[in-house]
């Protein structure tokens, strides 16, 4: 916490040291965000299976296409 306070004070000025201090502040904030990303929050909902993973039907459908039928009459 002390490094963040020192870097914030130094980043208020102008010049090369202030620019480096701004980069240090951004790096500290990024590290904190990444550390907090591994949260123990509520469990997420299960993802749905893709449609291609549905079980295959063994029997033929009730109405089939007309291709391949013998003509009547």
Secondary structure, 3 states (H helix, E strand, C coil): CHHHHHHHHHHCCCCHHHHHHHHHHHHHHHHHHHHHCCCCCCCCCCCCCCHHHCCCCCCCCCCCCCCCCCCCC
